[in-house]
């Protein structure tokens, strides 16, 4: 999935490329117009992504790994007792090590002599995380899973909202993109003193962009933006 800002820059760059060569294409021997179109639909989310993680502060890395694995196994057992299915737990787990180290020098006068002491502090932690996908946005169900995870000593929060099936929204976005491309091409054809003929070629550019919604406040509807882009070549009738 493309980042939203990256997708917008891709659209701008592509549009500049199309626009730069458009006049030559319209006036060329093939008499065609190639135009880009973009369409976006906004639909309510129907799934929630819950991030859960466990942590060990054991400085011995071997012991820390064993400890977080035990905690994760216990966490998954607790989640399953809260009616989380195996299929709801996304495959793969991520691990990360956080280290902290500081040093200081404290000096003081003792019997007209300066005495200094060096103090050093260090700490490290190993965290393991996974994601639970709930095919609902019902607040009570989400809170049930969050409470279950926290009861196992885990950190848990809603990371994002998404769509369990994007096919319908993508089809609607693509249809809007086709309409947008035709409107743009018709305007160019009219300005060039002609009209549009039949469609000669259609292609997608990039990938459909499904922008997951960040968690909103209580009572807010979390919406998903699905964007599609097409490049359409039309016959140009003089």
N, C-alpha and C positions, 0 to 999 in steps of 0.2 A: 504494500500500500504506500503510495507517495505521501510525503508530508505535504500539508495544505499549501505552505508558502512555496515549496519547490514546484508543486503542480501549477500554481499561478504564474511563476516565472517561466515554466515550460510553455504555457499557453501564450504568454507575451512574446517569447522568442519565436515560437512557431508562427504566430500571426504576422510578425515582422517579415519572416522568410516568405510566407505566402503573399503578403502584400507587395513585397519587393518585386516578385516575378509575375504578379497578376496581370499587369497591363500588357506585358509581352505575350502572355498566354491568350488573353482575349483577342489580341490583334493577330495572333499567329495563324498559320495555315490550317491547323486542326480545328479552330473555332470552338474552343472549350473554355469554361470557367471553373477553376478549382477554388473551393471556399471551405474554411473551417467553421464549425458550429459547436457550441457548447450548451449543455443543459444541466440544470441542477434541480433535484427534488428534495424536499425536507420532510422526513417522516419520523414518527415517534419511535424511540428505542423500545426494544422488547427483550433485551438481555442486559445483564449486569456482570461486569468483570470484577471479581473480588480478589485482591492480592492478600496472601497470608504468608507470614514468615516466622521463623524461630531463630534463636540466637544463642551462642555460647561465648562466654568470656574467659574460657580456659586458655591459658597461655601456651599450653602444650597442644600443638596443632593436631596431633594424632588423636588425643583425647577429645579435643574440640569437635573434630569431624564425627567421632563416634557419638558424642553428646547431641549434636544437632540432628544426626540421623535418627536417634532414639526419639527426640522431641518431634521430628517431622512425622515419624511413623505413628506416634501417639496422636498428633494433630489430625492426621488423615483418618484415624479410627474414630475420633470424636466427630469429625465432619460427616462421616458415613452414618453415624448414629443420628445425625441431624438431617437425614434423608438426602445427603449429597451423593450422587451416583458416581461411579468410576468415570463414566463418560463426561461428567461435568468438570472433572479435574484435568486441566490441559496437560499434555505430555511434556516431560522435561521439567527440571528444577534448576534454578540459578543460585549460585553461591557467590559470596563476596566477603573479603577480609578488610576490616577497618583497623588501622593502627594509629596510636597516638603516643607521642614521646615528647617530653619536655625536660629541661634542666635549668637549674638556677644556682646561683652562688650567693650565699649569705655570709656577710662578714660582721664581726662585732669586736669590741675592745675588751680584753680580759687582762687585768693587771698590766695596763699600759702596753699591751701587745695585741696586734690585730690578728684575730683567728677567723679563718674562712672555712666554710663547709659547703661542699657541693652536693646538691640534692637533685636526683634524677627520678622522673616518673615515666612509666610507660604502661600502656594498656593496649590490648587488641581484642577483637571480637570476630567471630565467624558467623555469618548469617546465611540461611538457606530459605529460598522463597519459591512459591508456586502460585498459580492462578486458578481460581474456581470460576467457571462460567455458568451463571444461572440464567436459564431461559425465562426470565420474568423480571419485571421492574417493581413488583409488589414490595412495598417498604417493609411490611411485617416479615415477609420471607427473607429478605436481605438481612434484616436485623437479627433474625433467628440464626443465620449462618455466621454473622459477625460475632454474636454472643457466644456461639459454640466454639469458634476459633479462639476467642479471647479467654474462654474458660480453660483452654488447654495451655495458656501462657503464651499464646502467639500474638503477634501484631497483625491486625486485620483492618482493611479499609476498602471502600469501593474505588477502584482505579479508573474506571470508565464505563460508559454505557454503549451498547452496540446493537446490531441487527443479527438475529439468528439466521435469517435468509435474506440476502441482498438482491436476489435475482429479479424480483418484481420492481423494486426501486430502480435498479440499473436499467431495466427495459424502459421505464418511464423517462428516466434521465436521457437515455439515448434517443428516444422519440422527440424530446424537446430539443436535443442537439441537432437533429435532422431538420426540424422546423426553423431553428435559428440559422443553420447553414443556407437553407433555401431563401429565407428572407434577405440575408446578406448578399447572396449571389444574384437574386432578382434585382436588388438595388444597383449593383455594379453593372448588370446587363443593361438596365434601363439607362444609366448614365452613359454607357458606351453606345447607345442608339440601337439596341437589339433587345432580345428576350431570351428566356431560358427554354431549352428543349428538354429532352429526356435525360435521366440520370445515367452516366456512363460508368462511374466507379464510386464505391463507398469503402472507407477504411477507418478504423479507430486509430487514434493517436494516444500514445502512453497507455495507461491503465485506468479503468474507472477508479475514481477517488472516493473512498468511503471514509468520512471524517467522524471518528468516534466522539461522542459528547462527553465533556467533563462532568463530574457529578455536580448537580445543582442543589439549591437549598430545598428545604422541606416544602412540598406542595408544588414544586416546579416540574414542568414536563421536560424531560431530556430528549432533545431532538437530534437526528442524524442527517447530515448533508451528504447526498450521493451525487457526484458529478460525472458526466460522460462527455467525451469529446470525439467528434467525427471530422473527417475530411472527405468532401463530396465533389466529384467532378461532373459538371453538367455540359450538355451540348449548348453552344451559343449560336442563336439564330439571328443573323443580321437582317 
